Amino acid sequence: MKRASLTLRLSMMFVCAVVAVLVVAGFTFDAFSRHHFKGLDRQLMMEKLESIRQIMDGEAGSVDSSEVVLQLQALLGAHQELSASIVTKGGRTIFATPNGAAQPPAAAHEAVEDMSEWTAGGHMYRGMRAQVHLVNETEPLTAWLSMDITSHMHFVETLRWWLVIGLAISALVSAALGWLVARSGLKPVAQVTQVAASMSAGSLKERIPMDSVPRELESLVSSFNAMLARLEESFVRLSNFSADIAHELRTPISNLRTHTEVILSKKRAPDTYEENLYSNLEDLNRLSSIIDGMLFLAKSDNGLVLPAKEKVELRSVVEKLFEYYQLLAEDTGVKLQVSGHGAVYGDGTMLDRMISNLLSNALRYTPPDCTVSVKIESLGSMISVSVTNPGEEIAAEHLPRLFDRFYRADPARRDGATNNAGLGLAIVKSLVDAHDGTVGCVSREGHTTFVIRLAAWPAD
């Protein structure tokens, strides 16, 4: 089932709100009209009953029965819709208007001066009664007043129908206006949609202008523009990465093909074939190193690198690596030095590879007869591992990209060493991220320092 558009939803919400307000207003007006007419009728009949009481009691200045009747006829004759009757306790009528006084079916049980409503002969009535005393008479009489309110009710019914018709027309007009308002208000969203639909690899530089964007959509458009910026950056990095990996793979493959073609061009001695095979093995090892590094990074990107959570003594890891790199360091006259202690949460194998890559990188760029130092120190809930080597400084603009794959601060450093595929620092970054740590680099005053911070093992 196709979902309704946002414009339609907003229009329907607007119509529902308008209809709800109009319905409440209509019911309120209808109730107020009824209450108003009922109040007027009550006031009129109470005034007439009070006047009848004064006439009957002689307060109006008349004590003759014939004059009382005349006064009552003068009082009630001007109101065609009003009828009255005065009856004795036995039910004898001593006065009645020509149109008579309609009484409710349960009139005898109604409270005095309580207004009643009833229907008779297709007409609607309101009535009231009161106890009166005729002058010089001790027996109480009952005065009945009734008013034909059929015309009032017809007016209320007509008004109600007009309210219903007005409500229907208002709903239709509100629907049209709501659709126009919603369509106009959602133009920036349509613009976002248009830009998103036009996105391609060659148009990631486009951005939605913020000048005409409403305040309510500023956050959405800003987030969308930021997403485009991230996509553009990721696409550029991916393009550069594709070019870099093609270059890295092309060199050993080209060497393998060239060596093989040269060897196969004519018959050669067995020693020559053996020498070529050793040369090919170096290139194959280089390819294997690149492929292994790429597979590891692919697993890391997909969250498949899950380190164990165990206690690892960093000093023992560093000293073990020093034993491994000692011969390489002695060949160049480089000294290895470690200071400090600390234990962290982590995977021993991954931590070994992490620090090994940093040591290998430091030894590669350390001048002869210098010292590579590793410092372990506690920083509260974190343990810091710093690998420092003297040598040429790295320019500040290269520091943010040192951990990118195949990135080198000096493009000339593309030697054919088996372990120099340009993935070492990228692997370090993935291993640190897997341990929820941080890694950074500082290069100044002739020294370059890589700093790793990991969660410390809690003290016993």
Secondary structure, 3 states (H helix, E strand, C coil): CCCCCHHHHHHHHHHHHHHHHHHHHHHHHHHHHHHHHHHHHHHHHHHHHHHHHHHHHCCCCCCCHHHHHHHHHHHHCCCCCEEEEEECCCCCEEEECCCCCCCCCCHHHCCCCCCEEEEECCEEEEEEEEEEECCCCCCEEEEEEEEECHHHHHHHHHHHHHHHHHHHHHHHHHHHHHHHHHHHHCHHHHHHHHHHHCCCCCCCCCCCCCCCCCHHHHHHHHHHHHHHHHHHHHHHHHHHHHHHHHHHHHHHHHHHHHHHHHHHCCCCCHHHHHHHHHHHHHHHHHHHHHHHHHHHHHHHHCCCCCCCCEEEEHHHHHHHHHHHHHHHHHHHCCEEEEECCCEEEECHHHHHHHHHHHHHHHHHCCCCCCEEEEEEEEECCEEEEEEEEECCCCCHHHHHHCCCCCCCCCCCCCCCCCCCCCCHHHHHHHHHHHCCCEEEEEEECCEEEEEEEEEECCCC
